[in-house]
């Protein structure tokens, strides 16, 4: 997969250059969230995306799109926000959390963990890597950039699709299934996520 940037949006090529943070959100188009329109400046994922880019600096190659997974929301609602700072839109998709973060399978993330073998979701900033074909089909590697998720590579935490993620699962069970700590999305959304988020971009797991 190629590392593309949008025309007119600089990459983080030098630590001293922060022009990408000076994008006027007020001048951008309305974003869509669950069929409703929101001004970019009003979307709660936008300041998180901008702050993440600022804090990670040169570790992130491309600043056009940032993924923000809001695990304060239950798994039954779309909570993976693809914040397109260049295009002025936010796409919001379903994403599962780890079984170790929700041992009773309530549909709500109870805790984060970076411990190997925990099966939990880890909080923090991730750098997206190359996509590959693995046990779950096409997947995308992730590198944890914080002390709270620096075991991501050793734990095999990636982005992949799963049968237990989708609107049908929500209708039937009232919640998504659980991963082993990976960011599991629906099969229909996988191509969009991998195309827009990788490689060299930022993915943030947090609670808004």
Residue, then its C-alpha position, 0 to 999 in steps of 0.5 A: x500500500x502506498x503512503x499517500x498524502x493529500x495535495x497541499x497538506x504537508x507531512x511531518x518532515x521536520x520537527x520544527x514545522x507545524x503548519x499542518x496544525x494551523x489548518x482552519x477547521x472553520x473553513x473545512x466542510x461538514x463531516x458526517x457521523x452516523x448520518x448526521x452532519x457536524x462541523x469539524x470544529x464541533x467533533x470531539x475527535x478533532x482536538x484529540x487528533x490534532x493533539x496526538x499529532x503535536x505530541x508525536x511529532x516526527x514519529x508520524x510521517x503523514x498528518x492528513x488522516x488520524x484514527x481515533x477509537x473512542x472506547x468510552x462508547x459501547x461496542x454497539x455504536x460506531x466509535x472508530x473515527x477516521x479524522x480527515x484533516x485535509x478533506x474536512x470529514x470524519x468517517x465513523x465505523x464499528x470497532x471491537x475491543x479486546x476480551x481482556x478489557x471486557x471479561x464479562x462481555x458487557x459490550x463496554x470496555x472496562x479497562x486497558x492493559x499493555x500486559x502480554x497475554x491479557x487479551x486487552x485493548x491498550x490505550x495510547x498512540x499507535x503508528x500504522x505500518x504495512x499491510x500483510x496477509x495473516x491469520x485474519x486475512x489482510x491486516x495492518x501492523x501497528x507500533x505502540x508509541x507510548x509506555x501504555x502500549x509499547x508491547x503492541x508489536x510483541x503482542x501482535x496487535x494489528x488492525x484486521x477484519x472479523x466476522x463478529x464486527x458488523x451491523x448484523x451482529x449488533x442487531x442480533x446480540x446488541x454488541x460486537x464480539x471481542x478481539x484479543x486486543x486488536x482493532x477488529x473492524x467489519x469486513x466491509x470497512x477494512x479496505x477503507x481503514x487500511x487505505x486511509x490510515x496507513x502506513x505512517x499515520x496515527x491511530x489513537x486508542x482512548x476514551x473521549 
